[in-house]
Amino acid sequence: MTTFDARRGWGTVTDSAGAEFEFHATAIVDGSRRIDPGTNVGFAIVPGHRGRYEARELTVLSGPAGPSGPAGPSGEGSASHHEPA
């Protein structure tokens, strides 16, 4: 699941295990500074502020999942990620 508040420039992504990570608009690789809620993204997890991990290097894998999309009727897509090296 991807959420994003364009006014604040912050969002969250959820990996396939259900862990949630925050990201800033500057972490979006294509420079768009915006990701629509529910968009499936790939991302890297890196150590962040206050001992928490955050998502970086976000890349769009597919647009928001609709009723006939891969996520089913809820419209909530899962995000994938790459573990830090």
RAKA-V678261 format. One record per residue. N is the residue number from 1. RES is the residue in one small letter. PHI is phi in whole degrees, 0 to 359 (999 if undefined). D_FIRST is the distance of its C-alpha to the first C-alpha in whole Angstrom. Layout:
[[N	RES	PHI	D_FIRST] [N	RES	PHI	D_FIRST]]
This chain:
[[1	m	999	0] [2	t	241	4] [3	t	237	7] [4	f	203	10] [5	d	250	14] [6	a	298	16] [7	r	296	19] [8	r	274	18] [9	g	82	17] [10	w	239	14] [11	g	208	10] [12	t	225	8] [13	v	232	6] [14	t	241	5] [15	d	278	8] [16	s	294	9] [17	a	270	11] [18	g	94	9] [19	a	283	10] [20	e	252	9] [21	f	229	10] [22	e	276	12] [23	f	213	13] [24	h	256	16] [25	a	305	16] [26	t	292	19] [27	a	277	17] [28	i	281	16] [29	v	297	18] [30	d	284	19] [31	g	79	20] [32	s	289	19] [33	r	65	18] [34	r	203	15] [35	i	226	11] [36	d	291	11] [37	p	305	8] [38	g	87	5] [39	t	290	7] [40	n	279	7] [41	v	228	9] [42	g	258	12] [43	f	200	13] [44	a	255	15] [45	i	256	15] [46	v	228	19] [47	p	299	21] [48	g	241	20] [49	h	285	22] [50	r	57	23] [51	g	77	23] [52	r	262	19] [53	y	271	17] [54	e	222	15] [55	a	270	13] [56	r	223	16] [57	e	54	16] [58	l	288	13] [59	t	232	14] [60	v	284	12] [61	l	265	13] [62	s	197	12] [63	g	290	12] [64	p	305	9] [65	a	279	10] [66	g	262	12] [67	p	302	15] [68	s	258	16] [69	g	282	13] [70	p	293	12] [71	a	269	10] [72	g	88	13] [73	p	298	13] [74	s	288	11] [75	g	77	9] [76	e	262	5] [77	g	271	5] [78	s	265	5] [79	a	256	6] [80	s	250	10] [81	h	211	12] [82	h	243	16] [83	e	291	18] [84	p	297	20] [85	a	282	24]]
